[in-house]
Amino acid sequence: MATNAPAAELAAQIERHTSGDGVHATAIPRLSLIRLSHPGEPLVLLHEPAVCIVAQGSKRVHLADEVLVYDASRYLVVSVDLPITGQVLEASPFAPYLCIRLDLDAGELARLLLELGPPAPASQRPTRGLFLSEMTAAMHDAVLRLVRLLDTPEDIAPLAPLAVRELMYRLLKGDEGWRLRQIAAGDGQARRIARAIGWLKQHFAEPLRIDEFARELHMSPSSLHHHFKAVTAMSPLQYQKQLRLQEARRLMFSESLDATTAALRVGYESPTQFSREYSRLFGDPPARDLRRLRDTGGLVRPA
């Protein structure tokens, strides 16, 4: 349950603008509203950069062996694309899980950082691209100003960019905002890892040659491995595997490909290895997992 007036107002806004359970796009670009009436099963998905602010209920996310739980008192920031497992913990028909998700725009953050001053020093060690930060009164005010615009659609075009900008400003000025600064601007190691992640997203089906990959990033192989793991909690090869498996799952579900065809499409040479690693990540072999997905409504975005 919401425990303060701003969270209660945010919860009321989300309920008013959602017709039922699910992830609901809004007229405000990059803003989604999420409502769930029951705790969910763990969902394995690639979470794109975003801030997730809960008004009611709670959620748990896993990144490799790390676990974060957030609710109305703390918000979640994902600064780079990360393969995570998320699960709603608290939700009921009388007190549903209610959350907003605002996808982050790297260019917008970089422009704002130019006005805020120099980025984090290039020598500063990269830190995890997934973190929690305490919800403050200023952050609540910024979120409410943005969501209230849904009540006056004619105000969205002129005012939503200003409201989003304020929310980004509050993120960057928060206690953990320096983590986002590392990724969004400058030419330090964290920014290089962000570029590495972007390359892997585009080329995950290709063989990954670490020496060449590191050279392109102006890093040594050992430095790439160390800093990549600092940001993502996994090695580049483990990250590539996650991308391959999640894309294969999407292809089987959305395009009705068989497991062997999907495995070859995403870069696997051995269907047996693909099936083994798929089962390890998703809990079931491909055919059984696809049946379960279709029975439960399919792939959804995390928030």
C-alpha positions as protocol buffer text, in pm:
chain_id: "A"
residue {
  index: 1
  type: MET
  ca { x: 0 y: 0 z: 0 }
}
residue {
  index: 2
  type: ALA
  ca { x: 106 y: 359 z: -59 }
}
residue {
  index: 3
  type: THR
  ca { x: 233 y: 514 z: 262 }
}
residue {
  index: 4
  type: ASN
  ca { x: 243 y: 887 z: 178 }
}
residue {
  index: 5
  type: ALA
  ca { x: 34 y: 1149 z: 0 }
}
residue {
  index: 6
  type: PRO
  ca { x: 250 y: 1183 z: -316 }
}
residue {
  index: 7
  type: ALA
  ca { x: 261 y: 806 z: -365 }
}
residue {
  index: 8
  type: ALA
  ca { x: -114 y: 787 z: -307 }
}
residue {
  index: 9
  type: GLU
  ca { x: -177 y: 1056 z: -571 }
}
residue {
  index: 10
  type: LEU
  ca { x: 55 y: 882 z: -816 }
}
residue {
  index: 11
  type: ALA
  ca { x: -127 y: 553 z: -754 }
}
residue {
  index: 12
  type: ALA
  ca { x: -463 y: 722 z: -820 }
}
residue {
  index: 13
  type: GLN
  ca { x: -330 y: 870 z: -1144 }
}
residue {
  index: 14
  type: ILE
  ca { x: -205 y: 532 z: -1264 }
}
residue {
  index: 15
  type: GLU
  ca { x: -532 y: 359 z: -1179 }
}
residue {
  index: 16
  type: ARG
  ca { x: -734 y: 629 z: -1357 }
}
residue {
  index: 17
  type: HIS
  ca { x: -531 y: 596 z: -1677 }
}
residue {
  index: 18
  type: THR
  ca { x: -507 y: 216 z: -1697 }
}
residue {
  index: 19
  type: SER
  ca { x: -797 y: 5 z: -1817 }
}
residue {
  index: 20
  type: GLY
  ca { x: -671 y: -316 z: -1662 }
}
residue {
  index: 21
  type: ASP
  ca { x: -362 y: -520 z: -1593 }
}
residue {
  index: 22
  type: GLY
  ca { x: -63 y: -484 z: -1820 }
}
residue {
  index: 23
  type: VAL
  ca { x: 181 y: -229 z: -1955 }
}
residue {
  index: 24
  type: HIS
  ca { x: 4 y: 73 z: -2099 }
}
residue {
  index: 25
  type: ALA
  ca { x: 164 y: 321 z: -2338 }
}
residue {
  index: 26
  type: THR
  ca { x: 63 y: 683 z: -2287 }
}
residue {
  index: 27
  type: ALA
  ca { x: 37 y: 998 z: -2499 }
}
residue {
  index: 28
  type: ILE
  ca { x: 361 y: 1115 z: -2336 }
}
residue {
  index: 29
  type: PRO
  ca { x: 655 y: 977 z: -2536 }
}
residue {
  index: 30
  type: ARG
  ca { x: 853 y: 703 z: -2357 }
}
residue {
  index: 31
  type: LEU
  ca { x: 617 y: 700 z: -2057 }
}
residue {
  index: 32
  type: SER
  ca { x: 436 y: 375 z: -1969 }
}
residue {
  index: 33
  type: LEU
  ca { x: 199 y: 291 z: -1684 }
}
residue {
  index: 34
  type: ILE
  ca { x: 200 y: -58 z: -1530 }
}
residue {
  index: 35
  type: ARG
  ca { x: -79 y: -225 z: -1334 }
}
residue {
  index: 36
  type: LEU
  ca { x: -84 y: -584 z: -1204 }
}
residue {
  index: 37
  type: SER
  ca { x: -345 y: -734 z: -973 }
}
residue {
  index: 38
  type: HIS
  ca { x: -148 y: -1041 z: -867 }
}
residue {
  index: 39
  type: PRO
  ca { x: 215 y: -1124 z: -789 }
}
residue {
  index: 40
  type: GLY
  ca { x: 378 y: -1250 z: -1107 }
}
residue {
  index: 41
  type: GLU
  ca { x: 609 y: -1528 z: -1210 }
}
residue {
  index: 42
  type: PRO
  ca { x: 977 y: -1436 z: -1260 }
}
residue {
  index: 43
  type: LEU
  ca { x: 1026 y: -1282 z: -1605 }
}
residue {
  index: 44
  type: VAL
  ca { x: 1361 y: -1300 z: -1785 }
}
residue {
  index: 45
  type: LEU
  ca { x: 1397 y: -1005 z: -2020 }
}
residue {
  index: 46
  type: LEU
  ca { x: 1638 y: -747 z: -2155 }
}
residue {
  index: 47
  type: HIS
  ca { x: 1564 y: -425 z: -1966 }
}
residue {
  index: 48
  type: GLU
  ca { x: 1641 y: -113 z: -2166 }
}
residue {
  index: 49
  type: PRO
  ca { x: 1759 y: 209 z: -1996 }
}
residue {
  index: 50
  type: ALA
  ca { x: 1474 y: 347 z: -1787 }
}
residue {
  index: 51
  type: VAL
  ca { x: 1364 y: 477 z: -1451 }
}
residue {
  index: 52
  type: CYS
  ca { x: 1089 y: 278 z: -1277 }
}
residue {
  index: 53
  type: ILE
  ca { x: 891 y: 444 z: -998 }
}
residue {
  index: 54
  type: VAL
  ca { x: 648 y: 239 z: -791 }
}
residue {
  index: 55
  type: ALA
  ca { x: 340 y: 400 z: -641 }
}
residue {
  index: 56
  type: GLN
  ca { x: 200 y: 84 z: -480 }
}
residue {
  index: 57
  type: GLY
  ca { x: 330 y: -269 z: -423 }
}
residue {
  index: 58
  type: SER
  ca { x: 686 y: -390 z: -466 }
}
residue {
  index: 59
  type: LYS
  ca { x: 908 y: -571 z: -712 }
}
residue {
  index: 60
  type: ARG
  ca { x: 1228 y: -774 z: -705 }
}
residue {
  index: 61
  type: VAL
  ca { x: 1489 y: -781 z: -981 }
}
residue {
  index: 62
  type: HIS
  ca { x: 1784 y: -1017 z: -1023 }
}
residue {
  index: 63
  type: LEU
  ca { x: 2098 y: -931 z: -1218 }
}
residue {
  index: 64
  type: ALA
  ca { x: 2321 y: -1237 z: -1220 }
}
residue {
  index: 65
  type: ASP
  ca { x: 2353 y: -1316 z: -846 }
}
residue {
  index: 66
  type: GLU
  ca { x: 2247 y: -972 z: -722 }
}
residue {
  index: 67
  type: VAL
  ca { x: 1898 y: -898 z: -591 }
}
residue {
  index: 68
  type: LEU
  ca { x: 1731 y: -556 z: -560 }
}
residue {
  index: 69
  type: VAL
  ca { x: 1386 y: -489 z: -414 }
}
residue {
  index: 70
  type: TYR
  ca { x: 1208 y: -159 z: -471 }
}
residue {
  index: 71
  type: ASP
  ca { x: 877 y: -5 z: -370 }
}
residue {
  index: 72
  type: ALA
  ca { x: 727 y: 342 z: -317 }
}
residue {
  index: 73
  type: SER
  ca { x: 1024 y: 448 z: -107 }
}
residue {
  index: 74
  type: ARG
  ca { x: 1291 y: 371 z: -369 }
}
residue {
  index: 75
  type: TYR
  ca { x: 1306 y: 388 z: -746 }
}
residue {
  index: 76
  type: LEU
  ca { x: 1499 y: 173 z: -989 }
}
residue {
  index: 77
  type: VAL
  ca { x: 1734 y: 310 z: -1254 }
}
residue {
  index: 78
  type: VAL
  ca { x: 1864 y: 95 z: -1540 }
}
residue {
  index: 79
  type: SER
  ca { x: 2138 y: 292 z: -1715 }
}
residue {
  index: 80
  type: VAL
  ca { x: 2235 y: 38 z: -1984 }
}
residue {
  index: 81
  type: ASP
  ca { x: 2062 y: -257 z: -2151 }
}
residue {
  index: 82
  type: LEU
  ca { x: 2074 y: -539 z: -1898 }
}
residue {
  index: 83
  type: PRO
  ca { x: 1939 y: -896 z: -1899 }
}
residue {
  index: 84
  type: ILE
  ca { x: 1749 y: -919 z: -1572 }
}
residue {
  index: 85
  type: THR
  ca { x: 1485 y: -1130 z: -1404 }
}
residue {
  index: 86
  type: GLY
  ca { x: 1197 y: -934 z: -1254 }
}
residue {
  index: 87
  type: GLN
  ca { x: 910 y: -1042 z: -1031 }
}
residue {
  index: 88
  type: VAL
  ca { x: 626 y: -844 z: -875 }
}
residue {
  index: 89
  type: LEU
  ca { x: 609 y: -934 z: -506 }
}
residue {
  index: 90
  type: GLU
  ca { x: 314 y: -736 z: -366 }
}
residue {
  index: 91
  type: ALA
  ca { x: -8 y: -701 z: -564 }
}
residue {
  index: 92
  type: SER
  ca { x: -376 y: -782 z: -516 }
}
residue {
  index: 93
  type: PRO
  ca { x: -708 y: -688 z: -678 }
}
residue {
  index: 94
  type: PHE
  ca { x: -766 y: -442 z: -392 }
}
residue {
  index: 95
  type: ALA
  ca { x: -412 y: -301 z: -390 }
}
residue {
  index: 96
  type: PRO
  ca { x: -259 y: -367 z: -733 }
}
residue {
  index: 97
  type: TYR
  ca { x: 103 y: -314 z: -820 }
}
residue {
  index: 98
  type: LEU
  ca { x: 121 y: 33 z: -979 }
}
residue {
  index: 99
  type: CYS
  ca { x: 432 y: 172 z: -1142 }
}
residue {
  index: 100
  type: ILE
  ca { x: 548 y: 420 z: -1404 }
}
residue {
  index: 101
  type: ARG
  ca { x: 834 y: 357 z: -1641 }
}
residue {
  index: 102
  type: LEU
  ca { x: 1010 y: 636 z: -1830 }
}
residue {
  index: 103
  type: ASP
  ca { x: 1258 y: 517 z: -2091 }
}
residue {
  index: 104
  type: LEU
  ca { x: 1583 y: 712 z: -2081 }
}
residue {
  index: 105
  type: ASP
  ca { x: 1719 y: 893 z: -2385 }
}
residue {
  index: 106
  type: ALA
  ca { x: 2099 y: 903 z: -2389 }
}
residue {
  index: 107
  type: GLY
  ca { x: 2113 y: 1213 z: -2608 }
}
residue {
  index: 108
  type: GLU
  ca { x: 1877 y: 1403 z: -2381 }
}
residue {
  index: 109
  type: LEU
  ca { x: 2082 y: 1308 z: -2075 }
}
residue {
  index: 110
  type: ALA
  ca { x: 2407 y: 1412 z: -2245 }
}
residue {
  index: 111
  type: ARG
  ca { x: 2265 y: 1752 z: -2340 }
}
residue {
  index: 112
  type: LEU
  ca { x: 2147 y: 1810 z: -1985 }
}
residue {
  index: 113
  type: LEU
  ca { x: 2485 y: 1708 z: -1847 }
}
residue {
  index: 114
  type: LEU
  ca { x: 2654 y: 1975 z: -2056 }
}
residue {
  index: 115
  type: GLU
  ca { x: 2460 y: 2232 z: -1854 }
}
residue {
  index: 116
  type: LEU
  ca { x: 2526 y: 2066 z: -1519 }
}
residue {
  index: 117
  type: GLY
  ca { x: 2903 y: 2069 z: -1547 }
}
residue {
  index: 118
  type: PRO
  ca { x: 3183 y: 1825 z: -1628 }
}
residue {
  index: 119
  type: PRO
  ca { x: 3108 y: 1451 z: -1630 }
}
residue {
  index: 120
  type: ALA
  ca { x: 3251 y: 1203 z: -1384 }
}
residue {
  index: 121
  type: PRO
  ca { x: 3632 y: 1180 z: -1413 }
}
residue {
  index: 122
  type: ALA
  ca { x: 3747 y: 935 z: -1677 }
}
residue {
  index: 123
  type: SER
  ca { x: 3954 y: 751 z: -1417 }
}
residue {
  index: 124
  type: GLN
  ca { x: 3654 y: 682 z: -1193 }
}
residue {
  index: 125
  type: ARG
  ca { x: 3583 y: 310 z: -1186 }
}
residue {
  index: 126
  type: PRO
  ca { x: 3258 y: 206 z: -1357 }
}
residue {
  index: 127
  type: THR
  ca { x: 2982 y: 80 z: -1133 }
}
residue {
  index: 128
  type: ARG
  ca { x: 2675 y: -134 z: -1184 }
}
residue {
  index: 129
  type: GLY
  ca { x: 2429 y: -20 z: -1451 }
}
residue {
  index: 130
  type: LEU
  ca { x: 2136 y: -111 z: -1225 }
}
residue {
  index: 131
  type: PHE
  ca { x: 2075 y: 69 z: -898 }
}
residue {
  index: 132
  type: LEU
  ca { x: 1820 y: 197 z: -648 }
}
residue {
  index: 133
  type: SER
  ca { x: 1786 y: 550 z: -516 }
}
residue {
  index: 134
  type: GLU
  ca { x: 1575 y: 696 z: -237 }
}
residue {
  index: 135
  type: MET
  ca { x: 1251 y: 864 z: -342 }
}
residue {
  index: 136
  type: THR
  ca { x: 1266 y: 1230 z: -236 }
}
residue {
  index: 137
  type: ALA
  ca { x: 1000 y: 1499 z: -216 }
}
residue {
  index: 138
  type: ALA
  ca { x: 1157 y: 1677 z: -515 }
}
residue {
  index: 139
  type: MET
  ca { x: 1151 y: 1356 z: -719 }
}
residue {
  index: 140
  type: HIS
  ca { x: 787 y: 1294 z: -626 }
}
residue {
  index: 141
  type: ASP
  ca { x: 696 y: 1647 z: -735 }
}
residue {
  index: 142
  type: ALA
  ca { x: 868 y: 1600 z: -1071 }
}
residue {
  index: 143
  type: VAL
  ca { x: 696 y: 1265 z: -1133 }
}
residue {
  index: 144
  type: LEU
  ca { x: 354 y: 1402 z: -1042 }
}
residue {
  index: 145
  type: ARG
  ca { x: 396 y: 1705 z: -1270 }
}
residue {
  index: 146
  type: LEU
  ca { x: 466 y: 1467 z: -1557 }
}
residue {
  index: 147
  type: VAL
  ca { x: 184 y: 1221 z: -1491 }
}
residue {
  index: 148
  type: ARG
  ca { x: -76 y: 1496 z: -1425 }
}
residue {
  index: 149
  type: LEU
  ca { x: -36 y: 1602 z: -1787 }
}
residue {
  index: 150
  type: LEU
  ca { x: -230 y: 1289 z: -1886 }
}
residue {
  index: 151
  type: ASP
  ca { x: -541 y: 1467 z: -1750 }
}
residue {
  index: 152
  type: THR
  ca { x: -495 y: 1755 z: -1997 }
}
residue {
  index: 153
  type: PRO
  ca { x: -387 y: 1610 z: -2332 }
}
residue {
  index: 154
  type: GLU
  ca { x: -367 y: 1954 z: -2492 }
}
residue {
  index: 155
  type: ASP
  ca { x: -81 y: 2038 z: -2253 }
}
residue {
  index: 156
  type: ILE
  ca { x: 131 y: 1735 z: -2335 }
}
residue {
  index: 157
  type: ALA
  ca { x: 307 y: 1865 z: -2646 }
}
residue {
  index: 158
  type: PRO
  ca { x: 427 y: 2196 z: -2495 }
}
residue {
  index: 159
  type: LEU
  ca { x: 480 y: 2085 z: -2134 }
}
residue {
  index: 160
  type: ALA
  ca { x: 581 y: 1717 z: -2133 }
}
residue {
  index: 161
  type: PRO
  ca { x: 936 y: 1786 z: -2260 }
}
residue {
  index: 162
  type: LEU
  ca { x: 984 y: 2029 z: -1971 }
}
residue {
  index: 163
  type: ALA
  ca { x: 846 y: 1781 z: -1717 }
}
residue {
  index: 164
  type: VAL
  ca { x: 1066 y: 1500 z: -1852 }
}
residue {
  index: 165
  type: ARG
  ca { x: 1367 y: 1731 z: -1840 }
}
residue {
  index: 166
  type: GLU
  ca { x: 1298 y: 1810 z: -1475 }
}
residue {
  index: 167
  type: LEU
  ca { x: 1268 y: 1440 z: -1396 }
}
residue {
  index: 168
  type: MET
  ca { x: 1601 y: 1371 z: -1569 }
}
residue {
  index: 169
  type: TYR
  ca { x: 1755 y: 1659 z: -1372 }
}
residue {
  index: 170
  type: ARG
  ca { x: 1632 y: 1508 z: -1044 }
}
residue {
  index: 171
  type: LEU
  ca { x: 1778 y: 1171 z: -1143 }
}
residue {
  index: 172
  type: LEU
  ca { x: 2117 y: 1322 z: -1213 }
}
residue {
  index: 173
  type: LYS
  ca { x: 2116 y: 1532 z: -895 }
}
residue {
  index: 174
  type: GLY
  ca { x: 2007 y: 1244 z: -673 }
}
residue {
  index: 175
  type: ASP
  ca { x: 2238 y: 1059 z: -436 }
}
residue {
  index: 176
  type: GLU
  ca { x: 2313 y: 796 z: -700 }
}
residue {
  index: 177
  type: GLY
  ca { x: 2301 y: 1027 z: -1001 }
}
residue {
  index: 178
  type: TRP
  ca { x: 2678 y: 1004 z: -1049 }
}
residue {
  index: 179
  type: ARG
  ca { x: 2625 y: 647 z: -1168 }
}
residue {
  index: 180
  type: LEU
  ca { x: 2409 y: 772 z: -1453 }
}
residue {
  index: 181
  type: ARG
  ca { x: 2660 y: 1046 z: -1534 }
}
residue {
  index: 182
  type: GLN
  ca { x: 2929 y: 783 z: -1587 }
}
residue {
  index: 183
  type: ILE
  ca { x: 2728 y: 616 z: -1861 }
}
residue {
  index: 184
  type: ALA
  ca { x: 2569 y: 919 z: -2025 }
}
residue {
  index: 185
  type: ALA
  ca { x: 2871 y: 1140 z: -2095 }
}
residue {
  index: 186
  type: GLY
  ca { x: 3248 y: 1162 z: -2106 }
}
residue {
  index: 187
  type: ASP
  ca { x: 3498 y: 914 z: -2245 }
}
residue {
  index: 188
  type: GLY
  ca { x: 3580 y: 712 z: -1938 }
}
residue {
  index: 189
  type: GLN
  ca { x: 3566 y: 337 z: -1899 }
}
residue {
  index: 190
  type: ALA
  ca { x: 3193 y: 335 z: -1819 }
}
residue {
  index: 191
  type: ARG
  ca { x: 3112 y: 517 z: -2141 }
}
residue {
  index: 192
  type: ARG
  ca { x: 3326 y: 268 z: -2334 }
}
residue {
  index: 193
  type: ILE
  ca { x: 3133 y: -19 z: -2179 }
}
residue {
  index: 194
  type: ALA
  ca { x: 2808 y: 150 z: -2283 }
}
residue {
  index: 195
  type: ARG
  ca { x: 2941 y: 155 z: -2640 }
}
residue {
  index: 196
  type: ALA
  ca { x: 3043 y: -210 z: -2608 }
}
residue {
  index: 197
  type: ILE
  ca { x: 2690 y: -302 z: -2502 }
}
residue {
  index: 198
  type: GLY
  ca { x: 2548 y: -110 z: -2797 }
}
residue {
  index: 199
  type: TRP
  ca { x: 2775 y: -301 z: -3036 }
}
residue {
  index: 200
  type: LEU
  ca { x: 2681 y: -637 z: -2887 }
}
residue {
  index: 201
  type: LYS
  ca { x: 2310 y: -558 z: -2923 }
}
residue {
  index: 202
  type: GLN
  ca { x: 2361 y: -500 z: -3294 }
}
residue {
  index: 203
  type: HIS
  ca { x: 2603 y: -789 z: -3359 }
}
residue {
  index: 204
  type: PHE
  ca { x: 2518 y: -1058 z: -3102 }
}
residue {
  index: 205
  type: ALA
  ca { x: 2480 y: -1327 z: -3369 }
}
residue {
  index: 206
  type: GLU
  ca { x: 2840 y: -1280 z: -3487 }
}
residue {
  index: 207
  type: PRO
  ca { x: 3142 y: -1456 z: -3334 }
}
residue {
  index: 208
  type: LEU
  ca { x: 3289 y: -1246 z: -3054 }
}
residue {
  index: 209
  type: ARG
  ca { x: 3665 y: -1208 z: -3074 }
}
residue {
  index: 210
  type: ILE
  ca { x: 3761 y: -1044 z: -2748 }
}
residue {
  index: 211
  type: ASP
  ca { x: 4102 y: -917 z: -2861 }
}
residue {
  index: 212
  type: GLU
  ca { x: 3955 y: -736 z: -3161 }
}
residue {
  index: 213
  type: PHE
  ca { x: 3656 y: -616 z: -2962 }
}
residue {
  index: 214
  type: ALA
  ca { x: 3880 y: -466 z: -2693 }
}
residue {
  index: 215
  type: ARG
  ca { x: 4105 y: -301 z: -2951 }
}
residue {
  index: 216
  type: GLU
  ca { x: 3805 y: -127 z: -3111 }
}
residue {
  index: 217
  type: LEU
  ca { x: 3718 y: 15 z: -2769 }
}
residue {
  index: 218
  type: HIS
  ca { x: 4079 y: 124 z: -2701 }
}
residue {
  index: 219
  type: MET
  ca { x: 4097 y: -114 z: -2406 }
}
residue {
  index: 220
  type: SER
  ca { x: 4302 y: -419 z: -2319 }
}
residue {
  index: 221
  type: PRO
  ca { x: 4116 y: -752 z: -2308 }
}
residue {
  index: 222
  type: SER
  ca { x: 4162 y: -775 z: -1930 }
}
residue {
  index: 223
  type: SER
  ca { x: 4039 y: -417 z: -1880 }
}
residue {
  index: 224
  type: LEU
  ca { x: 3736 y: -481 z: -2102 }
}
residue {
  index: 225
  type: HIS
  ca { x: 3647 y: -795 z: -1907 }
}
residue {
  index: 226
  type: HIS
  ca { x: 3694 y: -624 z: -1570 }
}
residue {
  index: 227
  type: HIS
  ca { x: 3497 y: -310 z: -1646 }
}
residue {
  index: 228
  type: PHE
  ca { x: 3226 y: -489 z: -1844 }
}
residue {
  index: 229
  type: LYS
  ca { x: 3161 y: -714 z: -1546 }
}
residue {
  index: 230
  type: ALA
  ca { x: 3157 y: -411 z: -1314 }
}
residue {
  index: 231
  type: VAL
  ca { x: 2871 y: -258 z: -1514 }
}
residue {
  index: 232
  type: THR
  ca { x: 2671 y: -569 z: -1614 }
}
residue {
  index: 233
  type: ALA
  ca { x: 2768 y: -834 z: -1352 }
}
residue {
  index: 234
  type: MET
  ca { x: 2872 y: -1066 z: -1636 }
}
residue {
  index: 235
  type: SER
  ca { x: 3144 y: -1110 z: -1896 }
}
residue {
  index: 236
  type: PRO
  ca { x: 3097 y: -998 z: -2260 }
}
residue {
  index: 237
  type: LEU
  ca { x: 3052 y: -1361 z: -2365 }
}
residue {
  index: 238
  type: GLN
  ca { x: 2790 y: -1423 z: -2097 }
}
residue {
  index: 239
  type: TYR
  ca { x: 2610 y: -1105 z: -2201 }
}
residue {
  index: 240
  type: GLN
  ca { x: 2616 y: -1213 z: -2566 }
}
residue {
  index: 241
  type: LYS
  ca { x: 2469 y: -1550 z: -2465 }
}
residue {
  index: 242
  type: GLN
  ca { x: 2181 y: -1376 z: -2285 }
}
residue {
  index: 243
  type: LEU
  ca { x: 2109 y: -1164 z: -2593 }
}
residue {
  index: 244
  type: ARG
  ca { x: 2114 y: -1468 z: -2819 }
}
residue {
  index: 245
  type: LEU
  ca { x: 1882 y: -1671 z: -2599 }
}
residue {
  index: 246
  type: GLN
  ca { x: 1632 y: -1389 z: -2549 }
}
residue {
  index: 247
  type: GLU
  ca { x: 1623 y: -1309 z: -2921 }
}
residue {
  index: 248
  type: ALA
  ca { x: 1576 y: -1678 z: -3004 }
}
residue {
  index: 249
  type: ARG
  ca { x: 1286 y: -1688 z: -2758 }
}
residue {
  index: 250
  type: ARG
  ca { x: 1130 y: -1384 z: -2926 }
}
residue {
  index: 251
  type: LEU
  ca { x: 1172 y: -1539 z: -3271 }
}
residue {
  index: 252
  type: MET
  ca { x: 1007 y: -1866 z: -3165 }
}
residue {
  index: 253
  type: PHE
  ca { x: 720 y: -1685 z: -2997 }
}
residue {
  index: 254
  type: SER
  ca { x: 659 y: -1402 z: -3247 }
}
residue {
  index: 255
  type: GLU
  ca { x: 760 y: -1567 z: -3576 }
}
residue {
  index: 256
  type: SER
  ca { x: 680 y: -1931 z: -3493 }
}
residue {
  index: 257
  type: LEU
  ca { x: 1032 y: -2052 z: -3572 }
}
residue {
  index: 258
  type: ASP
  ca { x: 1134 y: -2395 z: -3452 }
}
residue {
  index: 259
  type: ALA
  ca { x: 1413 y: -2417 z: -3195 }
}
residue {
  index: 260
  type: THR
  ca { x: 1684 y: -2528 z: -3438 }
}
residue {
  index: 261
  type: THR
  ca { x: 1612 y: -2249 z: -3686 }
}
residue {
  index: 262
  type: ALA
  ca { x: 1600 y: -1989 z: -3409 }
}
residue {
  index: 263
  type: ALA
  ca { x: 1927 y: -2119 z: -3262 }
}
residue {
  index: 264
  type: LEU
  ca { x: 2107 y: -2091 z: -3595 }
}
residue {
  index: 265
  type: ARG
  ca { x: 1957 y: -1746 z: -3659 }
}
residue {
  index: 266
  type: VAL
  ca { x: 2105 y: -1604 z: -3338 }
}
residue {
  index: 267
  type: GLY
  ca { x: 2451 y: -1755 z: -3385 }
}
residue {
  index: 268
  type: TYR
  ca { x: 2445 y: -2098 z: -3221 }
}
residue {
  index: 269
  type: GLU
  ca { x: 2620 y: -2379 z: -3409 }
}
residue {
  index: 270
  type: SER
  ca { x: 2490 y: -2660 z: -3185 }
}
residue {
  index: 271
  type: PRO
  ca { x: 2112 y: -2699 z: -3130 }
}
residue {
  index: 272
  type: THR
  ca { x: 2192 y: -2926 z: -2836 }
}
residue {
  index: 273
  type: GLN
  ca { x: 2399 y: -2658 z: -2666 }
}
residue {
  index: 274
  type: PHE
  ca { x: 2126 y: -2405 z: -2741 }
}
residue {
  index: 275
  type: SER
  ca { x: 1857 y: -2620 z: -2580 }
}
residue {
  index: 276
  type: ARG
  ca { x: 2073 y: -2683 z: -2273 }
}
residue {
  index: 277
  type: GLU
  ca { x: 2152 y: -2314 z: -2221 }
}
residue {
  index: 278
  type: TYR
  ca { x: 1793 y: -2212 z: -2297 }
}
residue {
  index: 279
  type: SER
  ca { x: 1663 y: -2446 z: -2028 }
}
residue {
  index: 280
  type: ARG
  ca { x: 1916 y: -2313 z: -1779 }
}
residue {
  index: 281
  type: LEU
  ca { x: 1806 y: -1952 z: -1837 }
}
residue {
  index: 282
  type: PHE
  ca { x: 1430 y: -1988 z: -1877 }
}
residue {
  index: 283
  type: GLY
  ca { x: 1366 y: -2295 z: -1661 }
}
residue {
  index: 284
  type: ASP
  ca { x: 1222 y: -2516 z: -1938 }
}
residue {
  index: 285
  type: PRO
  ca { x: 1333 y: -2646 z: -2278 }
}
residue {
  index: 286
  type: PRO
  ca { x: 1213 y: -2434 z: -2574 }
}
residue {
  index: 287
  type: ALA
  ca { x: 894 y: -2622 z: -2664 }
}
residue {
  index: 288
  type: ARG
  ca { x: 763 y: -2635 z: -2306 }
}
residue {
  index: 289
  type: ASP
  ca { x: 860 y: -2274 z: -2239 }
}
residue {
  index: 290
  type: LEU
  ca { x: 677 y: -2156 z: -2553 }
}
residue {
  index: 291
  type: ARG
  ca { x: 360 y: -2342 z: -2449 }
}
residue {
  index: 292
  type: ARG
  ca { x: 375 y: -2174 z: -2110 }
}
residue {
  index: 293
  type: LEU
  ca { x: 429 y: -1831 z: -2267 }
}
residue {
  index: 294
  type: ARG
  ca { x: 127 y: -1872 z: -2490 }
}
residue {
  index: 295
  type: ASP
  ca { x: -86 y: -1990 z: -2199 }
}
residue {
  index: 296
  type: THR
  ca { x: 12 y: -1690 z: -1984 }
}
residue {
  index: 297
  type: GLY
  ca { x: -14 y: -1413 z: -2239 }
}
residue {
  index: 298
  type: GLY
  ca { x: 332 y: -1398 z: -2389 }
}
residue {
  index: 299
  type: LEU
  ca { x: 633 y: -1172 z: -2359 }
}
residue {
  index: 300
  type: VAL
  ca { x: 592 y: -846 z: -2168 }
}
residue {
  index: 301
  type: ARG
  ca { x: 814 y: -550 z: -2091 }
}
residue {
  index: 302
  type: PRO
  ca { x: 963 y: -527 z: -1743 }
}
residue {
  index: 303
  type: ALA
  ca { x: 903 y: -229 z: -1515 }
}
